[in-house]
Amino acid sequence: MKDVQKTVGLIADKQKKCFITYIDENGFPQTRAMLQPREREGIKVFYLSTNTSSNKVKCLRENPKASLYFVDQRFYRAVCLSGTVEVLETVEAKERIWRFGDKMYYKQGIADPDYCVLKFTAEKGRYYSNFKNEDFLITDK
């Protein structure tokens, strides 16, 4: 990969969904489809919306290790980012990624107690393309 930031960023931005994997209360990996991250800072930090009452939030509070997986089916390439998740419930965090139409999911709006933000911070990644894998570390760029 010539430019990790650009390549991974483009894959992440062009997908309408991503997958999050976390460890459940019994020590088994669980994978869930998520809507595309609402915001990202380079390829290090990603912000996603979800329900506070979800099992994934419960499990991520206990064990914050997780991965985000983005797949570009058109070109058969993908990237898996490994890192940690913080569950954010502040008004500032919720306002940061709130979008018109979210009230359909969170009836009380930004103040809805069942609305929270997952802040995923990547440490490393693995890129797949053309039948090859490439591991890389995430920098603060």
Backbone hydrogen bonds in HBPLUS format (Angstrom, degrees):
<---DONOR---> <-ACCEPTOR-->    atom                        ^
c    i                          cat <-CA-CA->   ^        H-A-AA   ^      H-
h    n   atom  resd res      DA  || num        DHA   H-A  angle D-A-AA Bond
n    s   type  num  typ     dist DA aas  dist angle  dist       angle   num
A0007-THR N   A0003-ASP O   2.92 MM   4  6.04 176.2  1.92 165.7 166.9     1
A0008-VAL N   A0004-VAL O   2.94 MM   4  5.85 168.3  1.95 155.6 158.9     2
A0009-GLY N   A0005-GLN O   2.95 MM   4  5.75 151.5  2.03 136.1 145.4     3
A0010-LEU N   A0006-LYS O   2.95 MM   4  6.03 158.2  2.00 148.6 153.4     4
A0011-ILE N   A0007-THR O   3.19 MM   4  6.46 160.1  2.24 146.6 151.8     5
A0012-ALA N   A0008-VAL O   2.96 MM   4  6.17 169.4  1.97 157.6 160.3     6
A0013-ASP N   A0009-GLY O   2.91 MM   4  6.02 159.4  1.95 149.1 154.9     7
A0014-LYS N   A0010-LEU O   3.09 MM   4  6.08 146.7  2.21 146.2 152.8     8
A0036-GLN N   A0016-LYS O   3.10 MM  20  5.07 138.9  2.28 126.4 118.0     9
A0018-CYS N   A0034-MET O   2.94 MM  16  5.33 155.4  2.00 141.8 149.1    10
A0034-MET N   A0018-CYS O   2.76 MM  16  5.33 163.4  1.79 159.9 157.8    11
A0019-PHE N   A0069-TYR O   2.97 MM  50  5.02 152.2  2.05 140.6 148.7    12
A0069-TYR N   A0019-PHE O   2.79 MM  50  5.02 150.9  1.87 146.1 154.1    13
A0020-ILE N   A0032-ARG O   2.87 MM  12  5.41 160.6  1.91 157.7 161.3    14
A0032-ARG N   A0020-ILE O   2.88 MM  12  5.41 156.0  1.93 152.2 159.8    15
A0021-THR N   A0067-SER O   2.91 MM  46  5.20 156.4  1.97 146.2 152.1    16
A0067-SER N   A0021-THR O   2.95 MM  46  5.20 143.7  2.08 141.2 148.9    17
A0022-TYR N   A0030-GLN O   2.95 MM   8  5.47 151.2  2.03 150.9 159.4    18
A0030-GLN N   A0022-TYR O   2.78 MM   8  5.47 155.3  1.84 162.7 168.9    19
A0024-ASP N   A0028-PHE O   2.80 MM   4  5.43 172.5  1.80 154.9 154.7    20
A0027-GLY N   A0024-ASP O   2.98 MM   3  5.33 165.6  2.00 118.2 120.5    21
A0038-ARG N   A0047-TYR O   2.74 MM   9  5.69 138.8  1.91 158.6 172.3    22
A0047-TYR N   A0039-GLU O   2.90 MM   8  5.29 161.2  1.94 156.6 154.9    23
A0041-GLU N   A0045-VAL O   2.74 MM   4  5.02 155.3  1.80 145.7 151.5    24
A0044-LYS N   A0041-GLU O   3.20 MM   3  6.10 148.4  2.30 143.6 146.3    25
A0045-VAL N   A0041-GLU O   3.31 MM   4  5.02 171.1  2.32 135.8 138.4    26
A0122-ALA N   A0044-LYS O   2.64 MM  78  4.85 160.3  1.68 149.9 154.8    27
A0046-PHE N   A0120-PHE O   2.85 MM  74  5.09 155.9  1.91 146.5 154.5    28
A0120-PHE N   A0046-PHE O   2.81 MM  74  5.09 160.9  1.84 159.8 161.6    29
A0048-LEU N   A0118-LEU O   2.92 MM  70  5.07 157.9  1.97 143.4 150.7    30
A0118-LEU N   A0048-LEU O   2.75 MM  70  5.07 166.8  1.77 151.3 156.1    31
A0050-THR N   A0116-CYS O   3.14 MM  66  5.70 153.2  2.22 152.6 152.2    32
A0116-CYS N   A0050-THR O   3.07 MM  66  5.70 159.4  2.12 162.3 161.7    33
A0054-SER N   A0051-ASN O   3.09 MM   3  5.39 165.3  2.12 111.8 116.1    34
A0052-THR N   A0114-ASP O   2.99 MM  62  4.60 149.6  2.08  98.6 108.2    35
A0058-LYS N   A0054-SER O   3.30 MM   4  6.68 162.1  2.34 146.9 151.4    36
A0059-CYS N   A0055-ASN O   2.89 MM   4  6.17 163.8  1.92 155.9 159.9    37
A0060-LEU N   A0056-LYS O   2.79 MM   4  5.91 156.9  1.84 148.8 155.8    38
A0061-ARG N   A0057-VAL O   2.98 MM   4  6.10 142.9  2.12 146.7 154.9    39
A0062-GLU N   A0059-CYS O   3.08 MM   3  5.17 126.6  2.38  96.6 110.3    40
A0063-ASN N   A0059-CYS O   2.85 MM   4  6.10 159.1  1.89 154.2 160.7    41
A0085-VAL N   A0064-PRO O   2.81 MM  21  4.98 136.8  2.00 127.5 141.5    42
A0066-ALA N   A0083-GLY O   2.95 MM  17  5.62 162.7  1.98 142.7 144.1    43
A0083-GLY N   A0066-ALA O   2.97 MM  17  5.62 167.0  1.98 163.6 161.8    44
A0068-LEU N   A0081-LEU O   2.88 MM  13  5.18 148.3  1.98 142.5 152.9    45
A0081-LEU N   A0068-LEU O   2.78 MM  13  5.18 167.9  1.79 159.9 162.9    46
A0070-PHE N   A0079-VAL O   2.93 MM   9  5.42 166.4  1.95 160.6 164.6    47
A0079-VAL N   A0070-PHE O   2.92 MM   9  5.42 155.4  1.99 154.0 161.1    48
A0072-ASP N   A0077-ARG O   2.79 MM   5  5.33 172.3  1.79 167.0 169.0    49
A0076-TYR N   A0072-ASP O   2.89 MM   4  5.69 111.6  2.37 141.3 160.1    50
A0077-ARG N   A0072-ASP O   3.21 MM   5  5.33 157.5  2.26 135.9 142.1    51
A0078-ALA N   A0128-TYR O   2.95 MM  50  5.16 153.0  2.03 138.3 145.2    52
A0128-TYR N   A0078-ALA O   2.79 MM  50  5.16 164.9  1.81 155.3 154.9    53
A0080-CYS N   A0126-ARG O   2.90 MM  46  5.25 158.9  1.94 147.2 153.9    54
A0126-ARG N   A0080-CYS O   2.86 MM  46  5.25 142.3  2.00 142.9 154.9    55
A0082-SER N   A0124-LYS O   2.87 MM  42  5.47 167.5  1.89 150.6 154.6    56
A0123-GLU N   A0082-SER O   2.75 MM  41  5.91 172.0  1.75 160.0 157.2    57
A0124-LYS N   A0082-SER O   3.32 MM  42  5.47 161.2  2.35 146.3 150.0    58
A0084-THR N   A0121-THR O   3.04 MM  37  5.44 152.6  2.11 143.6 146.8    59
A0121-THR N   A0084-THR O   2.83 MM  37  5.44 166.3  1.85 163.5 168.2    60
A0086-GLU N   A0119-LYS O   2.91 MM  33  5.12 153.7  1.98 135.3 143.7    61
A0119-LYS N   A0086-GLU O   2.90 MM  33  5.12 172.8  1.91 156.5 159.0    62
A0088-LEU N   A0117-VAL O   2.77 MM  29  5.00 175.1  1.77 162.3 162.0    63
A0117-VAL N   A0088-LEU O   2.96 MM  29  5.00 171.1  1.96 152.8 155.1    64
A0094-LYS N   A0090-THR O   3.03 MM   4  6.29 163.2  2.06 152.5 157.3    65
A0095-GLU N   A0091-VAL O   2.79 MM   4  5.94 164.0  1.81 156.6 161.0    66
A0096-ARG N   A0092-GLU O   3.01 MM   4  6.04 149.1  2.11 141.1 149.5    67
A0098-TRP N   A0094-LYS O   3.07 MM   4  5.98 120.9  2.43 143.0 158.7    68
A0102-ASP N   A0099-ARG O   3.00 MM   3  5.66 162.4  2.03 140.4 141.3    69
A0104-MET N   A0101-GLY O   3.15 MM   3  5.80 162.8  2.18 115.2 120.3    70
A0105-TYR N   A0102-ASP O   2.87 MM   3  5.49 143.9  2.00 116.2 125.1    71
A0106-TYR N   A0102-ASP O   2.91 MM   4  6.13 157.2  1.97 149.2 156.6    72
A0109-GLY N   A0106-TYR O   2.85 MM   3  5.43 157.3  1.90 127.7 130.1    73
A0112-ASP N   A0109-GLY O   2.92 MM   3  5.40 164.0  1.95 118.2 123.1    74
A0115-TYR N   A0112-ASP O   3.12 MM   3  5.50 156.8  2.17 120.1 120.1    75
A0138-ILE N   A0123-GLU O   3.03 MM  15  5.23 169.8  2.04 129.5 126.3    76
A0125-GLY N   A0136-PHE O   2.80 MM  11  5.31 156.5  1.85 160.4 160.1    77
A0136-PHE N   A0125-GLY O   2.94 MM  11  5.31 154.9  2.00 146.0 145.4    78
A0127-TYR N   A0134-GLU O   2.83 MM   7  5.12 168.8  1.85 146.7 148.0    79
A0134-GLU N   A0127-TYR O   2.80 MM   7  5.12 141.7  1.94 146.1 155.6    80
A0129-SER N   A0132-LYS O   3.02 MM   3  5.53 159.0  2.06 156.1 162.8    81
A0132-LYS N   A0129-SER O   3.00 MM   3  5.53 148.7  2.10 116.2 125.3    82
